Amino acid sequence: MTVTAIEAPAIPDPAAPRTYTIAEVAEKLGVTAHTLRYYERIGLVDVGRDTGGRRQYTDDDVGRIQFVTRLRAADLPISRIQHYFALVAAGPHTEPERLALLEGHRDEVRARLASLEDALATIEFKIAVYGGSLTACVAPAELPGPPSEPGPDR
């Protein structure tokens, strides 16, 4: 009779950094796996692989991707994000250029926000006008003539 050894399952090393699958990262960040593979393909993130070739995202990878998704949400073009990370890779002496890139984009975002605030104020005004005109039409007998229409939409 031969006795075969039974291999115990590997016990994770508590000192090893936590890793995530592509599906876990996609769900956590609200992006698709396709987007994550695209970011890797264009050099925005360099993801490690396990022995089976599956992507293993670290907390640093997840943080970087989250930063990229926020920059994209602020309409920073991919080419400028790539330039930013090329500067990061070049070293700390590029910090002034990175800062200038981010400050420039911040100013663009602030200008867009101001424009959107103006647009929102216009919409709110028109809503108030239409709400006010409907209220005025509730008792048309009290008005000297037919209910007036709100001013022209401009």
C-alpha positions as CSV (number, residue, x, y, z in Angstrom):
1,M,0.0,0.0,0.0
2,T,1.4,3.4,-1.0
3,V,0.7,6.5,1.0
4,T,0.4,9.7,-1.0
5,A,1.0,13.0,0.5
6,I,-1.9,15.4,0.5
7,E,-0.8,19.0,-0.1
8,A,-2.3,21.5,2.2
9,P,-3.8,24.6,0.6
10,A,-1.4,27.6,0.6
11,I,-1.9,29.9,3.5
12,P,-1.8,33.6,2.4
13,D,1.2,35.5,3.7
14,P,-0.3,38.3,6.0
15,A,2.7,40.5,5.1
16,A,2.0,40.2,1.4
17,P,0.1,43.1,-0.2
18,R,-3.5,42.5,-1.0
19,T,-4.2,42.0,-4.7
20,Y,-7.4,42.3,-6.7
21,T,-8.7,40.6,-9.9
22,I,-9.7,42.7,-12.9
23,A,-13.4,42.0,-12.1
24,E,-13.0,43.2,-8.5
25,V,-11.2,46.4,-9.6
26,A,-13.8,47.1,-12.3
27,E,-16.7,46.7,-9.8
28,K,-14.9,48.8,-7.1
29,L,-14.2,51.7,-9.5
30,G,-17.3,51.5,-11.7
31,V,-15.4,51.0,-14.9
32,T,-15.3,48.1,-17.3
33,A,-12.7,45.4,-17.6
34,H,-12.2,46.6,-21.2
35,T,-11.3,50.1,-19.8
36,L,-8.8,48.6,-17.4
37,R,-7.1,46.6,-20.1
38,Y,-7.1,49.8,-22.3
39,Y,-5.4,51.8,-19.5
40,E,-2.8,49.1,-19.2
41,R,-2.3,48.8,-23.0
42,I,-1.6,52.6,-23.3
43,G,0.7,52.6,-20.4
44,L,-1.3,54.4,-17.7
45,V,-0.9,51.4,-15.3
46,D,1.5,48.5,-15.2
47,V,-0.3,45.5,-13.7
48,G,1.5,42.5,-12.3
49,R,0.5,38.9,-13.2
50,D,0.2,35.7,-11.2
51,T,1.8,32.5,-12.3
52,G,-1.3,31.8,-14.5
53,G,-0.9,35.1,-16.3
54,R,-4.0,36.7,-14.6
55,R,-3.8,40.4,-13.7
56,Q,-3.1,41.1,-10.0
57,Y,-4.0,44.7,-9.1
58,T,-2.4,46.2,-6.0
59,D,-3.8,49.0,-3.8
60,D,-1.3,51.3,-5.6
61,D,-2.7,50.2,-9.0
62,V,-6.3,50.8,-7.8
63,G,-5.3,54.2,-6.5
64,R,-3.7,55.2,-9.8
65,I,-6.7,54.0,-11.8
66,Q,-9.0,55.9,-9.6
67,F,-7.0,59.0,-10.2
68,V,-7.1,58.4,-13.9
69,T,-10.9,58.0,-13.8
70,R,-11.3,61.2,-11.9
71,L,-9.1,63.1,-14.4
72,R,-11.2,61.6,-17.2
73,A,-14.4,62.7,-15.5
74,A,-12.9,66.2,-15.4
75,D,-12.4,65.9,-19.2
76,L,-8.6,65.7,-19.1
77,P,-7.6,64.1,-22.5
78,I,-5.9,60.7,-22.4
79,S,-2.9,62.2,-24.2
80,R,-2.4,64.7,-21.3
81,I,-2.8,62.0,-18.7
82,Q,-0.2,59.9,-20.5
83,H,2.1,63.0,-20.5
84,Y,1.5,63.4,-16.8
85,F,2.5,59.8,-16.0
86,A,5.5,60.1,-18.3
87,L,6.6,63.0,-16.1
88,V,5.9,60.9,-13.0
89,A,8.1,58.1,-14.4
90,A,10.8,60.7,-15.2
91,G,11.3,61.5,-11.5
92,P,10.7,64.1,-8.9
93,H,12.5,66.9,-10.9
94,T,9.3,67.0,-13.1
95,E,7.1,68.0,-10.2
96,P,6.9,71.7,-11.3
97,E,5.7,70.6,-14.8
98,R,3.2,68.2,-13.3
99,L,1.9,70.9,-11.0
100,A,1.5,73.3,-14.0
101,L,-0.4,70.7,-15.9
102,L,-2.8,70.1,-13.1
103,E,-3.2,73.8,-12.3
104,G,-3.9,74.5,-15.9
105,H,-6.6,71.9,-16.1
106,R,-8.1,73.0,-12.7
107,D,-8.5,76.5,-14.2
108,E,-10.3,75.0,-17.3
109,V,-12.6,73.0,-15.0
110,R,-13.4,76.1,-12.9
111,A,-14.2,78.1,-16.0
112,R,-16.6,75.3,-17.2
113,L,-18.2,75.1,-13.8
114,A,-18.8,78.9,-13.9
115,S,-20.4,78.6,-17.3
116,L,-22.5,75.7,-16.1
117,E,-23.6,77.8,-13.1
118,D,-24.7,80.6,-15.4
119,A,-26.6,78.0,-17.5
120,L,-28.3,76.6,-14.4
121,A,-29.3,80.0,-13.2
122,T,-31.0,80.6,-16.6
123,I,-32.8,77.3,-16.4
124,E,-33.9,78.1,-12.8
125,F,-35.2,81.5,-13.9
126,K,-37.2,80.0,-16.7
127,I,-38.7,77.4,-14.4
128,A,-39.7,80.2,-12.0
129,V,-41.2,82.1,-14.8
130,Y,-43.3,79.2,-16.0
131,G,-44.2,78.3,-12.5
132,G,-45.3,81.9,-11.9
133,S,-47.3,82.1,-15.1
134,L,-49.2,79.0,-14.2
135,T,-50.0,80.4,-10.8
136,A,-51.3,83.6,-12.4
137,C,-53.6,81.6,-14.6
138,V,-55.4,79.9,-11.7
139,A,-57.9,82.8,-11.3
140,P,-58.3,84.3,-14.8
141,A,-61.5,86.1,-13.8
142,E,-59.4,88.5,-11.7
143,L,-57.2,89.5,-14.6
144,P,-58.1,92.3,-16.9
145,G,-57.5,90.3,-20.1
146,P,-56.3,86.8,-21.2
147,P,-53.4,85.4,-19.2
148,S,-50.1,86.6,-20.6
149,E,-47.5,84.2,-21.9
150,P,-44.0,84.4,-20.4
151,G,-41.4,86.4,-22.2
152,P,-39.6,85.0,-25.3
153,D,-37.2,82.2,-24.7
154,R,-33.8,83.5,-25.4
